Amino acid sequence: MAKDNTKAKSKAKEQGRKLVAQNKKARHDYHIIDTYECGMVLTGTEVKSLRQGRASLVDGFIQIDGHEAWLHNVHIPEYSQGTWTNHAARRKRKLLLHRAEIDKLEAKLQDAGHTIVPLSLYFTNGRAKVEIALAKGKKEYDKRQTLRERQDRREADRAMSSARRRQRAAAS
């Protein structure tokens, strides 16, 4: 009976989403058009390294070769307790997508300025997933405008919260 209880607890821990790595620069540099969640073909040491929370998506990109999607330049460091079976840190990894999704992405890539970038790497219900996005590059003035909008929103939130504080102080 005790074994069944521990298995249930470990299953409950695996439920949900555990973020491993995020590519914040991608949202700054690109207009995100569409997002997809896909699995990856990984080796055992790669999964163990990801479970330790170690990965970097900064230079990553997706390329479609022969109706297959491949993840390039994502850094998953070698597993520290690994032996000769350890993986290469920056090897290309196959992404698991439906054929219709791959065909749609391939058609969109023909348009100028479109690319596919990884946004985040996470575990869902114990399985490693990567969120990828079809994106179009931003111009320099678009980046400045985005930063200005974010700064204006922050200033407005600060002004509203300070006004609420003054209002509460006057009421009491």
MARTIVO-142879 format. One line per field, with one value per residue (C-alpha): residue in one letter; x, y, z. Coordinates in nm, 3 decimals. Layout:
N
residu = a/...
u = X/...
v = Y/...
w = Z/...
This chain:
172
residu = m/a/k/d/n/t/k/a/k/s/k/a/k/e/q/g/r/k/l/v/a/q/n/k/k/a/r/h/d/y/h/i/i/d/t/y/e/c/g/m/v/l/t/g/t/e/v/k/s/l/r/q/g/r/a/s/l/v/d/g/f/i/q/i/d/g/h/e/a/w/l/h/n/v/h/i/p/e/y/s/q/g/t/w/t/n/h/a/a/r/r/k/r/k/l/l/l/h/r/a/e/i/d/k/l/e/a/k/l/q/d/a/g/h/t/i/v/p/l/s/l/y/f/t/n/g/r/a/k/v/e/i/a/l/a/k/g/k/k/e/y/d/k/r/q/t/l/r/e/r/q/d/r/r/e/a/d/r/a/m/s/s/a/r/r/r/q/r/a/a/a/s
u = 0.000/0.283/0.441/0.119/0.096/0.451/0.386/0.072/0.269/0.546/0.284/0.120/0.456/0.506/0.168/0.172/0.436/0.795/0.987/1.350/1.460/1.305/1.416/1.314/1.525/1.309/1.000/1.208/1.359/1.060/0.687/0.537/0.282/0.191/0.311/0.334/0.410/0.620/0.813/1.181/1.382/1.630/1.883/1.869/2.150/1.984/1.663/1.855/2.042/1.712/1.557/1.841/1.717/2.014/1.961/1.999/1.782/1.959/2.112/1.854/1.662/1.449/1.517/1.296/1.481/1.296/0.961/1.127/1.179/1.520/1.623/1.972/2.215/2.024/2.274/2.194/2.511/2.651/2.504/2.747/2.711/2.716/2.982/3.087/2.716/2.698/2.557/2.708/2.595/2.490/2.377/2.075/1.756/1.453/1.121/0.799/0.527/0.234/0.294/0.025/0.197/0.535/0.385/0.219/0.545/0.739/0.494/0.519/0.900/0.890/0.773/1.057/1.163/0.992/1.176/1.102/1.249/1.225/1.048/1.063/1.169/0.967/0.829/0.457/0.335/0.692/0.761/1.009/0.842/0.959/0.736/0.831/0.703/0.669/0.810/0.897/1.199/1.139/1.302/1.503/1.223/0.976/1.202/1.225/0.847/0.792/1.030/0.858/0.513/0.634/0.790/0.471/0.261/0.494/0.474/0.093/0.075/0.303/0.093/-0.230/-0.092/0.045/-0.293/-0.468/-0.226/-0.294/-0.667/-0.650/-0.437/-0.687/-0.981/-0.826
v = 0.000/0.240/0.192/0.289/0.607/0.717/0.652/0.868/1.148/1.136/1.143/1.448/1.627/1.571/1.725/2.085/2.292/2.336/2.605/2.518/2.800/3.104/3.318/3.672/3.825/3.660/3.855/4.174/4.109/3.957/4.008/3.676/3.561/3.211/2.971/2.592/2.341/2.046/1.760/1.685/1.371/1.368/1.128/1.024/1.254/1.551/1.491/1.460/1.783/1.960/1.832/2.010/2.331/2.379/2.501/2.811/2.909/3.237/3.143/2.879/2.858/2.603/2.480/2.256/1.990/1.729/1.770/1.746/2.029/2.055/2.265/2.411/2.590/2.522/2.464/2.177/2.126/1.778/1.588/1.614/1.247/1.123/0.888/0.808/0.814/1.192/1.403/1.688/2.021/2.194/1.907/1.948/1.795/1.671/1.837/1.638/1.820/1.705/1.697/1.964/2.199/2.146/2.210/2.530/2.653/2.566/2.766/3.069/3.056/3.133/3.488/3.735/3.813/3.514/3.273/3.016/3.074/2.881/3.077/2.844/2.498/2.325/2.001/1.926/1.616/1.483/1.533/1.787/2.036/2.341/2.634/2.764/3.067/3.175/3.526/3.825/4.041/4.383/4.696/4.913/5.171/4.892/4.784/5.141/5.181/4.857/4.973/5.314/5.151/4.925/5.221/5.429/5.141/5.108/5.483/5.478/5.182/5.364/5.682/5.488/5.297/5.613/5.787/5.491/5.511/5.883/5.818/5.548/5.774/6.060/5.830/5.699
w = 0.000/0.081/-0.261/-0.437/-0.229/-0.318/-0.687/-0.669/-0.503/-0.764/-1.043/-0.883/-0.872/-1.246/-1.331/-1.452/-1.626/-1.505/-1.696/-1.777/-2.009/-2.174/-2.469/-2.367/-2.642/-2.910/-2.801/-2.813/-3.156/-3.338/-3.395/-3.287/-3.548/-3.433/-3.159/-3.150/-2.875/-2.983/-2.834/-2.890/-2.953/-2.662/-2.512/-2.147/-2.032/-2.204/-2.010/-1.682/-1.754/-1.835/-1.511/-1.329/-1.497/-1.726/-2.083/-2.299/-2.595/-2.677/-3.015/-3.105/-3.431/-3.615/-3.966/-4.180/-4.382/-4.582/-4.406/-4.062/-3.814/-3.646/-3.347/-3.387/-3.150/-2.827/-2.548/-2.311/-2.104/-2.046/-1.752/-1.460/-1.353/-1.713/-1.846/-2.201/-2.294/-2.250/-2.532/-2.735/-2.586/-2.911/-3.132/-3.357/-3.217/-3.406/-3.319/-3.308/-3.501/-3.713/-4.088/-4.147/-3.898/-4.064/-4.409/-4.284/-4.129/-4.443/-4.657/-4.425/-4.431/-4.803/-4.718/-4.672/-4.316/-4.152/-3.925/-3.655/-3.309/-2.980/-2.704/-2.405/-2.296/-2.025/-1.887/-1.915/-1.732/-1.724/-2.096/-2.235/-2.468/-2.656/-2.752/-3.095/-3.280/-3.638/-3.622/-3.835/-3.751/-3.599/-3.730/-3.492/-3.459/-3.372/-3.086/-2.955/-2.977/-2.783/-2.510/-2.496/-2.463/-2.183/-2.001/-2.039/-1.905/-1.603/-1.530/-1.555/-1.314/-1.068/-1.087/-1.032/-0.735/-0.571/-0.626/-0.459/-0.165/-0.124/-0.145/0.127/0.350/0.315/0.393/0.713
